[in-house]
């Protein structure tokens, strides 16, 4: 490197560019979601200031046709599963970032897209395939829906 270029580079002030301030992690406890959680933690810590992470876990809605007490029992079980899922994600993300969690009852893609829009997220991170009913059959159909309909960038982890 020439002396002139070295002198110019050394006199430049460091510039910090923040790309993301609010990252949504779509999490379903699958291996690819676990990988995504670790990546999101690293990505958020690289932002200046650190980006806020919103972990969302969509669980299957409970049919009102179940009636009581079955409705309450199933809803409670699914809520508990969702809480465990977001807790696991938060542990994988690690310390040093602001983490918020939401458990959603409904179709995963629609719920993820809705939260991203309502909460003004500037990035969605999602695994290529999740733990859906047809696990591993195709490119995750929920992932594909999110890619096609999200109003912000989507980072797919594989």
C-alpha positions in Angstrom: 0.0 0.0 0.0 1.4 3.4 -0.9 2.4 5.9 1.8 -0.3 8.4 0.6 -3.1 5.7 0.8 -1.9 4.6 4.2 -1.9 8.1 5.6 -5.4 8.7 4.2 -6.8 5.5 5.6 -5.3 6.2 9.0 -6.9 9.7 9.2 -10.4 8.6 8.3 -12.8 8.4 11.3 -14.4 5.0 11.9 -17.9 5.0 10.4 -20.6 2.7 11.9 -23.5 1.8 9.8 -26.6 0.3 11.4 -28.4 -1.9 8.9 -31.0 -3.4 11.3 -32.6 -2.1 14.4 -35.5 -4.5 14.9 -35.0 -8.2 13.8 -37.8 -10.7 13.9 -36.8 -14.3 14.5 -39.4 -16.9 13.4 -38.7 -19.8 15.8 -40.1 -23.3 15.9 -37.4 -25.3 17.8 -36.2 -27.0 14.6 -32.5 -27.5 14.0 -32.5 -24.8 11.4 -34.3 -22.4 13.7 -31.7 -23.1 16.4 -29.0 -22.2 13.8 -31.0 -19.0 12.9 -31.2 -18.0 16.6 -27.4 -18.1 17.0 -27.0 -16.1 13.8 -29.5 -13.5 14.9 -27.7 -13.0 18.2 -24.4 -12.4 16.4 -26.0 -10.1 13.9 -27.8 -8.1 16.5 -24.6 -7.6 18.5 -22.8 -6.3 15.4 -25.3 -3.5 15.0 -24.5 -0.2 16.6 -26.4 0.2 18.8 -27.4 -3.4 19.2 -30.6 -4.4 17.3 -33.6 -5.4 19.2 -34.7 -9.0 18.6 -38.4 -10.2 18.6 -38.7 -13.9 18.8 -42.1 -15.2 17.6 -43.3 -18.8 17.8 -46.5 -19.7 16.0 -48.5 -22.5 17.5 -51.5 -24.3 16.0 -54.7 -22.5 17.0 -57.2 -24.4 19.3 -60.6 -25.2 17.8 -63.5 -23.8 19.7 -65.3 -27.0 18.9 -63.4 -28.8 21.6 -65.5 -27.2 24.3 -64.6 -26.9 28.0 -62.5 -28.2 29.8 -60.7 -29.6 26.7 -60.3 -26.2 25.1 -58.5 -24.7 28.1 -56.3 -27.8 28.5 -55.2 -27.8 24.9 -54.7 -24.1 24.8 -52.6 -24.2 28.0 -50.4 -27.1 26.6 -49.8 -25.2 23.3 -49.0 -22.0 25.2 -46.6 -23.8 27.4 -44.9 -25.4 24.4 -44.6 -22.0 22.8 -43.1 -20.4 25.9 -40.5 -23.2 26.1 -39.7 -22.7 22.5 -39.1 -18.9 22.8 -37.2 -19.5 26.0 -34.8 -21.9 24.2 -34.4 -19.4 21.4 -33.5 -16.6 23.9 -30.8 -18.8 25.4 -29.3 -19.5 22.0 -29.3 -15.8 21.1 -27.2 -15.1 24.2 -26.6 -12.1 26.3 -26.1 -8.5 25.3 -29.2 -7.8 23.2 -32.7 -6.7 23.9 -35.1 -9.6 23.4 -38.9 -9.6 23.2 -41.0 -12.7 22.7 -44.5 -13.4 21.3 -46.5 -16.6 21.1 -48.9 -16.6 18.2 -51.9 -18.8 17.6 -52.5 -19.2 13.9 -50.9 -20.1 10.5 -47.2 -19.4 10.9 -46.5 -17.4 7.8 -49.5 -15.1 8.2 -48.7 -14.5 11.9 -45.0 -13.8 11.2 -45.8 -11.4 8.4 -48.4 -9.6 10.5 -46.1 -9.2 13.5 -43.3 -7.9 11.2 -45.6 -5.2 9.8 -47.2 -4.2 13.0 -44.0 -4.1 15.0 -42.1 -2.4 12.1 -39.4 -5.0 11.9 -36.7 -4.4 9.3 -35.5 -8.0 8.9 -37.2 -11.4 9.3 -34.9 -14.4 9.9 -36.4 -17.9 9.4 -35.2 -21.4 8.9 -35.5 -23.0 5.5 -37.7 -25.8 6.8 -39.5 -26.0 10.1 -41.2 -28.7 12.2 -44.4 -28.5 10.2 -46.7 -31.4 9.5 -45.0 -32.3 6.2 -41.5 -31.8 7.6 -38.8 -32.0 5.0 -41.1 -32.6 2.0 -40.5 -29.4 0.1 -38.9 -26.0 0.6 -40.8 -25.0 3.8 -44.2 -23.8 2.6 -44.4 -21.4 5.5 -40.9 -20.0 4.6 -41.9 -19.6 1.0 -45.1 -17.7 2.0 -43.0 -15.4 4.2 -40.5 -14.8 1.4 -43.3 -14.0 -1.1 -45.4 -11.7 1.1 -43.1 -10.0 3.7 -42.7 -6.2 3.3 -39.1 -6.3 4.7 -36.1 -8.4 3.8 -36.1 -12.1 4.7 -33.0 -14.0 5.6 -33.4 -17.7 5.2 -31.0 -20.0 7.2 -30.1 -23.4 5.9 
